[in-house]
Amino acid sequence: MREWSLWAESRPPGPPGRGPRDWVLTGVLMVAVLAEGLLRPDVPARVATVVMTLALIPALLWRRERPLLMVVIVFGVSWVVPLFTGHQPELISGAFVLLLAYSLVRWGSGREIVAGVALILGKIGISGLTGAIPLSEVIAGFLLMCTLFALAAAMRFRGRLRARELDQAKLLERERLARDLHDTVAHHVSAMAIRAQAGIAVSRTSPDAAVDALRVIEAEAVRALSEMRTMVRALRGGDPADLAPSPAVADLAELAGPSPEGPRVDVEFTGDLRDLPPTLGTAIYRLAQESVTNARRHARHATRIGVRVHGGDAIVRLRVSDDGDGGPVRSGGFGLAGMRERAALLGGTCDAGPDVTGGWTVTATLPRSLT
């Protein structure tokens, strides 16, 4: 088992980009610095301190993408400027540097964390040794920074754990889809074997019937190849599990009606849903089943769940909605991630969110033809 090393730690994936909240935070801090500079004439080297702080605040905008560089710039400048002014910065609003220290541990690599933490704690320690700040403030600074670093490390671990669980949910959905695909491919192969046996039996007495059997075999082979391509994309290792018959779109009717587990379910089929590939039918069923289960668990005050499947010329649409309270995301689980993964593997999309008319709606769009 490989030993963990902070030095070899890589950056966490997917840090949030700069958004409106970052710009608002920067603007609010700048206003706070100006206000404090005007209202506190007792601040030593007030003009230089205010100008320096205003110039450093925009570093917050890059605190996730370049955490070490921003720490070096801000803490380096705040270390050098007192050499010229003779005073330590004393603006309360200058506490924004704590956000940089947090972002360093939360989003930096192991090497960046080691270098940045050494710089931050070194600055505090040297300031205490030179008498620039009293010993009590040195101790308080060390405790504050260590607490901040621990909080950032905890959030970093939490983010990694959530990403790992999300990957596991996607993997499980791939394996589940692969098992469903196994059923449909086995069905096609069985049909080919039966037709081949029939063709052999009638080949001498009825050549036309034998030709018809070959045509059916050809069609089944094309479908089986299409299913196999999808299976290869979906399967990610592991031994096959015990298989049960795969459900189809028509099986959604079993969900209809009142239920002791939650609101009543109404199922509606429209458009052309004939001759759907078995994999597509199973995917529609699984997506609808998961959506109904989530609605029964999380839809507050819901009295009805509607399931509508529409078959178009090129796509099949699924819509599952309830008349509950709606609102933000109802669950922190990974059911929706698995649904999106299943839809994406078949070349489609799946989205969920509050409906403008109230309640919660899940929509999925899948192509009729699997390539």
LINTA-V920891 format. One line per field, one symbol per residue. ss: DSSP state (2 for helix, 1 for strand, 0 for the rest). psi: psi as a letter, one per 40 degrees, with the letter a starting at -180 (. if undefined). burial: # if it has 24 or more other ideal C-beta (glycine too) atoms within 12 Angstrom, else .. Layout:
ss = ???
psi = ???
burial = ???
This chain:
ss = 00000000000000000002222222222222222222200000022222222222222222000022222222222222222220000002222222222222222002222222222222222222200000222222222222222222222222222222222222222222222222222222222222222222220000222222222222222222222222222200000000000000222222201110011111111110000002222222222222222222220000011111111000111111110000000000002222222222200011111100000111111110000
psi = hhiihddehiiiifiiihadddddddddddddddddddegeehifddddddddddddedddedddgdddddddddddedddddddeiihfhdeeeeddddddddddeiiddddddddddddddddddddeediidddddddddddddddddddddddddddddddddddddddddddddddddddddddddddddddddddedddgddddddddddddddddddddddddddddhfiiiiihhihhiiddedddeiiiheeaiihhhhhiaheifihddddddddddddddddddddehhfieihhhhhhhaddihhhhhiifaebaahdieaedddddddddddeeaihiiiiideiahhhhhhiidhh.
burial = ..........##.........#...#..##.##..##.....#.##.###.###.#########.###.##########.##.....####.#################..######.######..#....##....#..##..#..##..##..#.........#..####################..##..#...#.............#...#..#..##.###.##..##..........####..#..#......########...#..#####################.##..#.########...########.#.#...#...###############.###..#...############.
